Amino acid sequence: MAAVAQNSGSVLFKNATVIDGTGSAPRTNTDILVTSGQIAAIEKGIKANGAREIDLAGKTVMPSLICAHAHVGTLKGTTSSADNYTRENLLRHLKKYEDYGVSAVLAMGTDRPLIFNGFIDSTQAGLLPGARLYSAGYGFNTPDPNPGSWMNLLLRPNTAEDVPAMIEKLAAVKPTVVKIWVDDHGGNAQKMKPEIYQAIIREAHKRNIRVAAHLFYVEDARKLTEAGIDIIAHSIRDKEVDQDLLNKMKQKNVTYIPTLSLDEYQFVYAGNPDWINDAFFKASLEPGVFEMITDKAYGEKIKNSPDYQRNMSAFKTALINLKKIYDAGIKVALGTDSGAFPIRTQGFTEHLEMELMVKAGLTPAQAITISTRNAAAALRIDNEKGTLEKGKKADFLILSANPSADIRNTRKIESVWKEGKEVSKGPLKN
């Protein structure tokens, strides 16, 4: 079989091991022809007159990662603040994600007006450097103004009657999803009332906008699923999910974003994680954060926190529930909550999340599909991104080792490609 390049701007990648993100087994000695930023052919033995050839013998190609739950723009040094939300900082964060092989991120409800005047459209069109940005706009929380800081633009209805006008205002910025917080933060805050989140879901659905929920408890997950929630944006962590909830989530086509790394970060710095001195991790940190998290007093503070045991238990439950939910045939997508706070580092965390999925009992191949095809579907961009297939955008990573054998090999980035152009050599070489 042969495909012929249409112009001299084509690039032919030869002899790669290809993981296409569809869940299919890796294909060895496979060629990828890229023309005008898209995959023109992907098969063995492609001949392409005039194309630039790159031999990838011994290398693995996989789709770029997509993070369906992140926060962008507010992180700087050891602070997370509305004051940090500038065009320069947004571009810096999007470039960092790209260096780590993440080609698109969905910022979950903490964005600010700056991005809605052409910036977000330009990133999605590939006109600005870095990962493409998608947004939930301004999320919904309770009337209690805490937490404040960078979340001070959240919509806070007092009653269900307040919701339609707020959704109308939010719809004007064309959010990918609506984000709602339904959590008492370990008993430290009031929880959104059911009649309010029911009204949010109802009004959003009238406008064909999906709703994603921040939650913790299994009973909230059940009630939200019954109310029509589209995305559960964190793990269920208080109890193991039961068959009734699994059935409801599958029947209602709920997407589950586990954010396992968020839960590990809550306690892991009390010890000495095996990646703490890894250059791939350290390169992702904001200035001053490494010194903060390796300070003995910081670890002691975590260990002595009244939430320490609860957080470790929540993490174990999250791992169990991910496996149960995946095995039940419910759609799981990559999301990490990276960028919300300095310890949730952007870029590295997406790779850690895949490792934790494998720790939960998934295979590396399953973790990769969750982090590429499924995450693209969660953003509704899977018609052009998320898998390596003919006609899709040529967004991919070239790795020096095969992650289907060891998921940590996703970190062995040799180069990152966006629409057929090399945009990074990875975080350690840029």
VENUR-V684108 format. One line per field, one symbol per residue. burial: b if it has 24 or more other C-alpha atoms within 12 Angstrom, else e. Layout:
BEGIN
burial: ???
END
This chain:
BEGIN
burial: eebbbeeeebbbbbbbbbbbbbbeebbbbbbbbbbebbbbbbbeebbbeebeeeebeebbbbbbbbbbbbbbbbbbbbbbbbebbebebbbbbbbbbbbbbbbbbbbbbbbbeebbeebbeebbebebbbbbbbbbbbbbbbbeeeeeebbbbbbbbeebeebbebbeebbebbbbbbbbbbbeeeeeeebbbbebbbbbbbbbbeeebbbbbbbbbbebbbbbbbbbbbbbbbbbbbbbbeeebbebbbeebbbbbbbbbbbbbbbbbbbeeeebeeebbbbbbbeebbeebbeeeebeebeeeeebebbbebbbbbbbbbbbbbebebbbbbbbbbbbbbbbbbbbbbbbbbbbbbbbebbbbbbbbbbbbbbbbbbbbbebbbbbbbbbbbbbbbbbbbbbeebbbbbbbbbbbbbbbbbbbbbeee
END
